[in-house]
Amino acid sequence: MVTIRVPRELREAMRRFADQADWPEFLRGAILRKIRQLELEEASRTADLIRAKTRPGIYDSTETIRGDRGRSA
C-alpha cells in the first residue's frame, strides 16, 4: 500500500471527477510507466558502459553478406 499527499485543491478536483476516472488505477499505471522508463534508461546506460569497454573491430559486413549470397568479395 502506498499513501500520497495531494493539495486540497487537487483532492477536490479528483473528487469532482471521481465518476469519470479510476484514480487508483491511473496512479498504478503512471507508476508502472515510470518504472518501465527507468528500466529502459538503466539498460541503455549498461549497454553504453559495455560498448565503451569494447574495441572497435575491423569487420567488413559486405564480405560476409556477399559470401552468404554465393558471390566472392
SVG drawing of the C-alpha trace seen along z (x, -y; Angstrom):
<svg xmlns="http://www.w3.org/2000/svg" viewBox="-20 -24 60 43">
<polyline fill="none" stroke="black" stroke-width="0.4" points="0.0,0.0 1.2,-3.5 -0.2,-6.7 0.4,-10.1 -0.5,-13.6 -2.1,-15.9 -3.0,-19.6 -6.6,-20.2 -7.5,-21.8 -6.2,-18.7 -8.1,-16.4 -11.3,-18.3 -10.8,-18.2 -10.2,-14.4 -13.4,-14.0 -15.3,-16.1 -14.2,-13.8 -14.3,-10.5 -17.1,-9.2 -15.0,-9.7 -11.6,-8.5 -10.4,-5.5 -7.7,-7.3 -6.0,-4.3 -5.8,-2.5 -4.5,-5.7 -1.8,-6.0 -0.8,-2.4 -0.4,-2.8 1.6,-6.0 3.9,-4.3 4.3,-1.3 5.1,-3.5 7.7,-5.4 9.3,-2.2 9.5,-0.8 11.0,-4.1 13.7,-4.0 14.4,-0.3 15.0,-1.2 17.2,-4.1 19.2,-1.8 19.5,0.8 20.7,-1.9 23.4,-3.1 24.5,0.5 24.8,1.1 26.7,-2.2 29.2,-1.0 29.7,2.3 30.1,0.7 32.7,-1.7 34.8,1.2 35.0,2.9 37.5,2.1 36.2,1.2 36.9,4.1 37.9,4.2 34.8,6.2 33.5,5.7 30.0,7.0 29.9,6.6 32.3,9.6 30.1,11.7 26.9,10.7 28.4,11.4 29.8,14.7 26.4,15.7 24.9,14.8 27.4,17.0 29.4,14.2 33.0,13.5 34.2,10.3"/>
</svg>
